[in-house]
Structure formats: C-alpha cells, structure tokens
Amino acid sequence: MRTVSVLLAMAVAMVAHADPLGECRQLEISDREAARTCYLDLLSNPSAAIRAEAAWALGNVQVANRAFRTAVEAAPGDAAVKVRWGELFLSTYQVADAEALFGEALAIDPDNVAARLGLARVALGRFEARAKKIVEDVLAANPDNLRAKLLAARLALEVGDDEAAAKMLEAPLESDDIRLRLEAMALGAAIDHLRGSAPSPWEAEALDIHPGYGELFETVAHFYIITRRYREAITALERAVEVHPTLWTAHATLGINLLRVNRFDEARRALTRAHDGDPYNVEVVNTLRLLDSLDGWDALVGDDVILRMHPDESGALSGYVRRLVVDAVATVGERYGYVPDYPVVVELYPRHQDFAVRTSGLPGIGVLGVAFGDVVLMDSPAARSIEEGFDWASALWHEVAHVITLGATNNLVSRWFSEGVSVFEEWQTGPSRFHADEAAQGAARYRAMPIGVVEAHREAEMLPVAVLDEGFIRPKYPGQVMVSYNQAGLLCEFIAHAYGQAALSRVLDAYRDGRDTVGALESALGVAPEAVDEAFAAYLDERFAGIDPAAFEAAMEEAANLASKDDWVAVARSARRAAENYPNAVGPNSPYPVLADAAERQGHRHAAVAALMRYWHAGGRSPTTLDRLAGWLDDAGRHEDALAVRRSLALVAPLAIENRMRLGDGLLAAGEPRDALQEYLAAKSLDPHDAADAHYRLARAYHRLDETADARRHILLALEIAPRFEDALSLLLEINE
Amino acid sequence: MTRYARHTGTVLAVWIAIAAGHIGQGAESATNAEAAPSSPAAPRTRMLVVTGLGGEAEYARAFEAQGEASARNAEAPGTEVTLLTEGDATREAIRDALVGIVKQSAKADAVIVQLYGHGTFDGEHYRFNVPGPDPTAADLAAWLAPVAARRQLVVIATSASGAAQEPLHQEGRTVITATRHGRERDASLFGGFWTDALDAPGADIDKDRRISAEEAFRFAERAVAGFYEDQQLMVTEHPRLEGDAGLFIVGRIAPSERVEPGVVHLASRVEELTNAIDALKADRRVLTDDDYFARLQDLLMELATVDQQLKAHQQDPDEVDAAFREDVDR
C-alpha cells in the first residue's frame, strides 16, 4: 500500500516538476537500468527539489531528505515541495513528520489537493475514520480528481463495498497516466480476488504494461490481510516479490504474515531480506528482535494445541491454556458445527509491547488478543491483570471462538459476526460466563453491558448491522470499538434468542458460501438486515429496560459517602438501589462488594455471602473479592462452593502463587490430589519465596497419589531447606512407613 | 522516651527449637538452649527502635505501627527493647539511648538498631528525620563506635538510607537499608514489608519458627520488587544488605517453649542432627546425588523421630520420661 501511495505521489511530482523527471519516470516502467542512469544524472541538477526526487528514486532517502530541506529553505512558500517531502517521510514510516509537512503545505495553500490527500493517506494508514471524510471533501470540490477516486475506492473496499469501489475505479482505469491506471488495476485485481475470482485479468494486463509491477500483488495482499485471509495474502506477496524482488515493503509484509500462520523460519528469512533492503522499517526491526527473543521460549507441541510461552510462565500457565483451548474448541465447535482438525497455536506474551509487535497491522484489532486463523496471540496475564480489566482466560476463549468461525468459513466471515460470536460465547460458555438468577426479572436476567453500550443504544449510535464492520475498522467516536464489540455480541444473542442457536450456524454457512452480511442474514434468517436492525432495537429496549445509569452512579456515590460515616444500614440500602438500577454490574464500581461489606459489618454474614455469590455468578472476577468470598464459604463449611470460587480465582490470577497454593489445598482436601498436584507444580514454577513449603505441598500431593519416589524427593528437598519443618518431618515418617 | 515495658527481667526463653546452625552463638540469648535461667554471663540482645517524623498523618501512623511491630516481635525472644516514637525521638534521645546500650553491652551481646521514617541525603550526609536537629549516619556511627557487642545490626527503613551504608560500615556490623544509595529519595515501602515479615510464616524459610534478619530482608526485598512490578511503577527503591543478617533473630511466628529437663537429651540430639545436616549440605559437591539424599534421609528420619518424641512429651511428659528412664536403665 505504501509503495502504491508513493507512486501516486510521484505522479504528483511529475506534474510539479515534469520536465526534468518525466523521462526518468517513464523509464522506470520500461527499462529500470536506464531509469537508474537517468536519475544519477539528475543528482547534479541545480534544483534541490529535483536532486531530492532523484536521490529518493535511487533509494538514498537520507540524501533525498537533506535535498528537500535545502529546497524548502530556498523556497519556503512552495507547498508542492513540502508535500513531496512529506511523502518521503510517509514512505519511511515517519508518519507524524509527514502529517506535519502536509499541514504546513495546507497552511500555505489551503486548497492543495495533494496535501489533503497526503493527510488522507496518513489517516488511511492509521485506520482513522477521517480518511473517508477528507477524500469525500476533496471529491466534492474536485469530482474528477483521479487520485481521490483511487483513495475512495480503497476506502470502500476496506469495508467490503466492492461495488462502490469498482465504480470509483472506472475513471482511473481510463486515465492516460500509466501510474494511475496501474494503481486502478491493482485495486481492480483486489476486487476480483475478494469476490473469489482469482487470478484477476488485471494481473496480466498490468504486468504487460509494467512487468515489475509487484505493487499490484501487494495491494491484493493488503485486502486479504484485513479480511484475515493470511494464506492467500502470502501467496500474493510471494508473487509481488517474484516480479519485483526489491519491493522491500512486500518482503516485510510477507514476513509478518508468515509469522501469522506459524511459518517462523520462512518469516525470519523474509524479514531479514526486508531489513537488508530497507533498514528504516521499524516494524521489521521490532519483529526481528522479537523473533530473537522468542528463541528462548518454550514450545509445547501437542496434537490439539501448540503453545509458545515464556519459560517463566509456561509452568504456571500451560496447563490452564491447554485445558481452555481444548474445552473451547469442543464446546464452541460443537455449537457451530465445526471442529478444526488441526492444532490451535497459542502464543502468550508477558510484555504487551511484544504482543503489539507481533500483531501490528491489523485494523481495529482491539487490545486483548488476536486470532490469525488457527494462530492465537495474546497478552499473558503478566502483561495485564484482571484488575486492569483483562480477563485473560475469557479472552482466550474469545480467540478460540474466532478460530472456529474463521475455520468454518474459510476466513470469509465478516468482522462483526466473528467478533459477535466470540463475545457471545464468552458470555454463554466461557470461563467467566454469566449465570442468571432464576428469580430475576427484567434487565436483571441478563449479563450487564457497559453503560456506554446502553447509552449508544438509547442515543441511536449503534450502526446498522449491514455496516457494523465500520465500527471496528474506522471508528468515528471514542469508545465505538468497544460499543461495536458488545453490539456484535448482543446481535448474536438476539439472533439465538429470536431464531434459535442454529440460526447462528446458518449465518456462518452463508458466509462460507461467499455471501456478504446482507446476503448471509437474508439467507440464514429469511429477513432483510433492516428488519434485523428493527427487531434488535426492540430486543435491546426490553433488555435494557429499567437500567438507569444516573441513578446507579448517584446510589454508588451515596453508598461511598455513607460508608465513610460507618452507617452500614444506609450503605446497604444505597448499594441495593444501585444494583436495582444497573443489575449485575461487576466492573470496578460494582455494588455487590459494597453490599457484602455492609452486611458483614452488620454481622449478617449470610447476606454478605449472598451478595458476593451474585457478583461471582454475574461474572465478577476481582481477586480480592473472590478471595474474600472463598474464605467466607470455607468458614461456613461450604467447601464445595469455596473450591469453585477458588478455581475462578486461580484462573483469573494464575500467576499469584497464593491463589494456586490455596486452590491446591482445597483440591487436596476435596480428594482431588491429581488436580492439586498441578496447582502445586504451577505454584512451584513461579519460584515461591517459601520454597520449603512448596516442596512440602508437592510431597503431600504425590504421597496422596501413592507416587512415593516423587513424594520422598520433594519432602527431602523441603527438609534440606528447612530441617526443622515439623509438618514435613511428620510427612517424611509417614512416607517411609 | 518510651521504655518498652516488658523487657526488664525478661526470662531468657529456651526453645525446643535448638539453634539452627546458621545462628551464631550469642546473637540471641535464646540460642543457648541449655543455658536455662538468666545469668549475668548470658549473652543478651539489646535493641533500639526509633520511629521518626511522619510529616503526614498517614506516614506517622505507618511508622509508629512499624516501630511497634518491631518492638513487639523482638520482645518475645528475650531481647531488651527501647522504643522511641515520633515525639520523643530526638537526636539527643537517640544518642542517650545508644549511650545506655554502650554501657550495658558486653562483647558476647548483640545490638540491634532499627530506624523507621523518612531520610534525606544532601549529597554528603544521610539524615534521619526527627523533631529538632536530624542525626546523620556519621552521628550514628560515632555513637555506636564504643559498643562492645561484636554483633551489631542496623536497619534503616527510610528513603535515601542507602547513603548510610558507607558511614556505618564496620567489621561485625550488618547494615540493612531500604535503598541502594542516597539518590533513591521517594518514601520507602521497605519498612512496612520488613515488619510484615517479622511474624509471617511465609518469611520463615528454614521453618525454625523464628525470623532472622536475613529472612526478613529477603521477604521484604521480594515484596518491594513485587509491589512495583504489580503496579507497573518505576522501581524507586532497592533494599540493600551488607553483612551477615542470619546472625540476628528479629521475630518469631510461634511462642518459644521451655525445654523441660526430661527432654534435654532429645533437644541436644536435635541440635546434633541439625548440625550434621548442615555439614552434609556443605559436603554435597563431593557426593553423588544418590549418596547425598540417602544420607540426608537417614539424618532426617532420625530428626523426625526425635521430633515426634518431643511432641509426645508435650502431650504426655510422664510417659516419655518413663520411657527415657527405661532407656537409661538399660
């Protein structure tokens, strides 16, 4: 995409500096060697702007940069030179500098179309909604501007509107400017590929004109990538570098996408080539560094799951990850009629920066995790905690659901539906799923939605289902991605509610058969999307009935004030009112822990436990709160419930040694020594401060399992550290009886 | 000055827990298991605990709680404790308290000084913030210089306390500071975690039911690092230990128990076995794994058996005494 943008910009330059550069540009298409000689001659041109263009064309961006600076100093009022300088920055990934120069050009010449389109390209690269607005404005003022039409076509195709895109390409395809025509052909080829018609006739036609026009395949790959069809993207990128071996951006994108399908060795080779040719690509540099660091990671290969994890975490997490993936594949797979016959690859990143490097380039990616087909990448719980809102186990369930929907449709599923199913399955079948209170009425029967979602519905800000993808790819307001995720989940909930769970599978089938959202909904549900929107809105009216965010906030504030005065009877009353106005709220401002605290302080332990049980059943996962609940349940002799809560606690905060130890103790007491052993092993892998105690617990579990050799080994290790450890001495005698 | 009331006339507790090998003789009176009642010759531990200015109420409360916890936990093993809290903790009072310790302490004794509060470093001097003029690290070093006790521990749980390490350095003196150097100036968390360790079972790494300064330091050091990591904050303090902190007992997780005359032989055997285990661990490199663990198991099995006999004695002393007499008769 960047290269095509550069070509576009070069065309701008041809207009601005036509005479000296035109011949060289022309030769680039027909005779690269001659073009090179032509540019070399221009390096001694008296015009700094021309020297800059020549140096840039020859690949020496530093010389080009210096020459542009000279040119701007010589002619500070020349907007065109600033635009070209900005284009140079854009091509070297210095987007902020490029944006500033386009802005400076517009300050000189507010109607400068090239500068405005430059800003549009900046926004396009960042997947910002304003890209569309800028292009529309340019076209409104200049309806025949071909470069604007090309950008408009690209934008339309990114949200799957291939008809609008094709219409926008009509004029550029007739252009006398070969470069514009080539770019139009590339986009035309992308349309054909997305429609399932590959190879495209545009490929041969473009290569006829310009045999080294690898950018066409790079463009095709871009659209495969943003629709998550990485294998097809790789094929296109391989073709791109075949016809244009020095197209470094294509090498880079190839490397990154090879990683996405778990082809590490080939990825490293492609990225190394990209780096050799273009050392300024930060994405490539970061990814190569990441690959170096991954060399020391644990790779745990199984039939169902392949795990790649940091060695400090694999002992604590691998058991949970494997179990979650296997359970999710079985559960979600059964619900949607597709169980992959290949292993799911899961990589967990303890450093968020590494996760970001690994996943960069996907629009509207969100921040929790990503599924590249059968490869799932996520932050590990070390990168972000449950207190920061990251329920990693639920997020993993979500990503595995993507593996199902992507696999079931050969990656043809729309963004919103894939996200919708994943969110819906988190709610319905995931490890933090919602358990309804049987006696509840109205909104209390449902999982609570973030307030922003309720408000988006009430303020009619939710997008029609036919264009919901835009809410993920180019959000128009802060929080729209979050609203879109939840809207998609609610849509799936509504479809399952109104048409039955099987209807969701029928929608998937329709996508697999190549239908778009409109066609998929019509064929699977028998109604038009507009009718779905209407019925969905009515469903949400009922689902959100009685939710009063303002009253909730007021009641919570009141409870906090009353708590500071130790008026616990009134605190309980306020917290109950908060819960009535926003039932099942389990976020950081949940009324249930407040209610529990108030009840406990009044000596009503039973009520306190009931409040926290509702919190837990509603999906609340604060470790502090769950730990308190488990303790109370144990105190009340409800060991089975306590154990279940401890399982949740250990799952949401699996790197907390204490959680794993206590769960192990609970499991051992409940007669589940095998599971207890796994918890103790996990805790031991986290290098607990009290190593003797960790060995002692392992010895207890092994002893209960009659695995005497291991029991003896660990009790000796415990006593080696702490010979006076009385419990361990007793166990040693017991083991040796 | 608040004299921690219960220190005078403290009975020197003798524990069932015979001194673990790493506890040196005399570091704490209780380690001399057989030295039953208090005698003028018995080594003593004398401790000065000072809480400095809090500045804000929250800090003042925290420092006072830390001082109280230190005094409370140290009191049990028979240590003589002097506690100076914020209002009384002037430079003169600290000096006078140390002068008192100088007068009382003998070579075989141990002296422990613990400071909680805020500290500053001006590039040259570390100062402990108290009402009136602040004592410097050099002042503390000068006041401690005449102390006869060969074993000395200074714990400074304040910001910038790392700057006190060099002035306080002396052979036989262990110095623990909340920070690595004087440039770590933010309010320190170390003191809170250090005092948490004093009665935390998880800090008792060797399970002898006592918390050595080494164990408390390791516990607090880890907790400090964990806090900054969990909160994803820049680490503004790096606790520092110079010297052998294993020589000092600063807390316990169970009350000490007197060794009854009838089981002195068992207590002695426990000590012998514990020492033998330490010796075996020291020889581990020259043994094969199989040989090492076989020998370790033999020693531990005997230790476990003796331990059971001691426990049985607690439950039914007469029966065990009778069994012992039978053994002797035989």
Interface residues (C-beta under 8 A of the other chain):
Chain A: S385 H689 D690 A691 A692 D693 R712 R713 L716 L719 E720 I721 A722 P723 R724 F725 E726 A728 L729 S730 L732 L733 N736
Chain B: A17 A20 P201 G202 A203 D204 I205 D206 K207 D208 R209 R218 F219 R222 D230 V270 L273 T274 I277 K281 F293 L296 Q297 L300 M301 L303 A304 T305 D307 Q308 K311
